[in-house]
Amino acid sequence: MKLRWCTGLLVISVGAFGQAQPVSTDRPFEADIRAFEQADKASPPPQNAIVFTGSSSIRYWDNLSTYFPNKNLIQRGFGGSELSQVLLYADRIIVPYQPKQVVIYAGENDIATGKQTGQQTYERLVALFEHVRQKLPNALFTFISIKPSPSRRQYFRENDTANQLIKDYLAKQENTQFVDIRPAMLGNNGQPVPALFKPDSLHMLPAGYARWATVLSPYLK
């Protein structure tokens, strides 16, 4: 495991920490979470920072701080995760940092691999929000909309359902934000821009993250 600070961002490459202990099958990301905890002990991250967490779109945003200079950022993405797993680990990778803002990207895997409906995915987000709000009542809660990945076109309808329900729900809550990155990822034909994605048509290239950053920047505290 490699640990480094990069312009206010704690970046962790999950590797050595936590590998000695067996991982429960109902906690498939336990090794990743233990790695974060071990890294925190070795080099405590700043308080009152902005925590980014969620699935691979956060996990692979390794140069996050270059897009948001002068921000204290803590990156806690774990690839393949669903909203239910972000909730499961929230007390270990969100709450301890006492952040001023929590930025979430998750939900895409809930639908595509977890076989949840848009309604069920929304309900998972509500559970996560309520937990974070209870533990961190003053933190700004920011949800990034589920992105239109070309390899997952068959799930676009459920994604749209989840996004709309989540957007409507958060609009009724205090100190929340729904950041819709979908328009920035679509071309003039209304379809996802292939050049934003890696060959798997799922994970993003730097061009995709650049568009995210442009949309997201005004929402960061």
MOJOWO-V463851 format. One record per backbone hydrogen bond with DSSP energy under -0.5 kcal/mol. NH is the residue of the N-H (numbers start at 1). CO is the residue of the C=O. Records with the same first field share a line. If there is no record, write none. Layout:
BEGIN
NH: CO, CO
END
This chain:
BEGIN
2: 13
4: 11
6: 9
9: 6
10: 73
11: 4, 9
13: 2
14: 12
19: 16
24: 22
27: 24
30: 27
33: 29
34: 30
35: 31
36: 32
37: 33
38: 34
39: 35
40: 36
41: 37
42: 38
43: 39
48: 97, 98
50: 72
51: 49, 101
52: 50, 74
53: 51, 103
54: 76
55: 105
58: 55
59: 55
60: 56
61: 58
62: 60
64: 61
66: 63
67: 63, 64
68: 64
71: 68
73: 8, 71
74: 50
75: 10
76: 52, 74
78: 54
81: 78
85: 82
86: 82
87: 83
88: 84
89: 85
90: 86, 87
92: 89
93: 89
94: 90
95: 90
97: 94
98: 95
99: 94
100: 49
101: 49
102: 140
103: 51
104: 102, 142
105: 53
111: 107
112: 108
113: 109
114: 109
116: 110
121: 117
122: 118
123: 119
124: 120
125: 121
126: 122
127: 123
128: 124
129: 125
130: 126
131: 127
132: 128
133: 129
134: 130
135: 131
136: 132
139: 136
140: 100
141: 175
142: 102, 140
143: 177
144: 104
145: 179
149: 147
151: 201
152: 149
153: 150
155: 152
156: 153
159: 155
160: 156
161: 157
162: 158
163: 159
164: 160
165: 161
166: 162
167: 163
168: 164
169: 165
170: 166
171: 167
172: 168, 169
173: 170
177: 141
179: 143, 177
180: 178
181: 179
185: 181, 182
186: 183
187: 191
190: 187
193: 185
194: 192
196: 193
197: 194
198: 203
201: 198
205: 196
208: 205
209: 205
210: 206
211: 207
212: 208
213: 209
214: 210
215: 211
216: 212
217: 213
219: 216
220: 216, 217
END
